[in-house]
Amino acid sequence: MKDKVTKPTAMAQGRVAHMIEWQSWGKPSAGPEGGAGRSNLNRERERRLENDAYSDLSDGEKEARMAA
């Protein structure tokens, strides 16, 4: 039972990877390792635009992005 509960399905793994890419969580932030970076305000503005663009997609397009 533990394996079934704790191991993510292939579908869930794809969704997590998609969210990481979509939200730019994998990119380095500003600071010594992040180079020049961008201000939090610019990042937040870009994230808002991405969220708006994503919410405008049809259900089929959203499903296709999640499956990719």
LUMLODO-989206 format. One record per residue (C-alpha): residue number from 1; residue in three letters; x, z, y. Coordinates in steps of 0.001 Angstrom, whole numbers, plus 500000, padded with zeros to 6 digits. Layout:
N
NODE; NUM; ala; X; Z; Y
...
//
This chain:
68
NODE; 1; met; 500000; 500000; 500000
NODE; 2; lys; 502811; 500858; 502414
NODE; 3; asp; 504268; 497327; 502236
NODE; 4; lys; 500920; 495806; 503091
NODE; 5; val; 500432; 498074; 506091
NODE; 6; thr; 503929; 498075; 507580
NODE; 7; lys; 505081; 494481; 507016
NODE; 8; pro; 503683; 492061; 509603
NODE; 9; thr; 502042; 488895; 508360
NODE; 10; ala; 503527; 485501; 509160
NODE; 11; met; 500721; 484966; 511673
NODE; 12; ala; 501475; 488251; 513445
NODE; 13; gln; 505201; 487485; 513531
NODE; 14; gly; 504469; 484159; 515230
NODE; 15; arg; 502236; 485826; 517786
NODE; 16; val; 504843; 488456; 518617
NODE; 17; ala; 507539; 485799; 519017
NODE; 18; his; 505195; 483753; 521187
NODE; 19; met; 504413; 486745; 523425
NODE; 20; ile; 508104; 487572; 523787
NODE; 21; glu; 508846; 483995; 524851
NODE; 22; trp; 505745; 483725; 527034
NODE; 23; gln; 506383; 486977; 528921
NODE; 24; ser; 510145; 486314; 529172
NODE; 25; trp; 510855; 489685; 527570
NODE; 26; gly; 514003; 488344; 525914
NODE; 27; lys; 515692; 487291; 529156
NODE; 28; pro; 518313; 489576; 530708
NODE; 29; ser; 517279; 491417; 533828
NODE; 30; ala; 519141; 491785; 537088
NODE; 31; gly; 522266; 493857; 536997
NODE; 32; pro; 525809; 493605; 535698
NODE; 33; glu; 524800; 491799; 532494
NODE; 34; gly; 521922; 489835; 534007
NODE; 35; gly; 523955; 488084; 536667
NODE; 36; ala; 522254; 487502; 539990
NODE; 37; gly; 518792; 487867; 538452
NODE; 38; arg; 515542; 487687; 540383
NODE; 39; ser; 513702; 490336; 542288
NODE; 40; asn; 510862; 492109; 540553
NODE; 41; leu; 508456; 490572; 543043
NODE; 42; asn; 509444; 487017; 542077
NODE; 43; arg; 509241; 487825; 538367
NODE; 44; glu; 505809; 489393; 538813
NODE; 45; arg; 504577; 486377; 540801
NODE; 46; glu; 505783; 483975; 538094
NODE; 47; arg; 504237; 486103; 535357
NODE; 48; arg; 500906; 486080; 537201
NODE; 49; leu; 501011; 482276; 537481
NODE; 50; glu; 501779; 481971; 533750
NODE; 51; asn; 498920; 484331; 532890
NODE; 52; asp; 496513; 482315; 535037
NODE; 53; ala; 497657; 479042; 533466
NODE; 54; tyr; 497269; 480517; 529978
NODE; 55; ser; 493769; 481832; 530688
NODE; 56; asp; 492712; 478329; 531788
NODE; 57; leu; 493449; 476917; 528318
NODE; 58; ser; 490620; 476207; 525904
NODE; 59; asp; 490265; 478390; 522815
NODE; 60; gly; 491703; 475590; 520674
NODE; 61; glu; 494758; 475268; 522909
NODE; 62; lys; 495307; 479037; 522852
NODE; 63; glu; 495086; 479033; 519049
NODE; 64; ala; 497573; 476162; 518855
NODE; 65; arg; 500053; 478026; 521079
NODE; 66; met; 499689; 481178; 518994
NODE; 67; ala; 500180; 479237; 515770
NODE; 68; ala; 503311; 477507; 517082
//
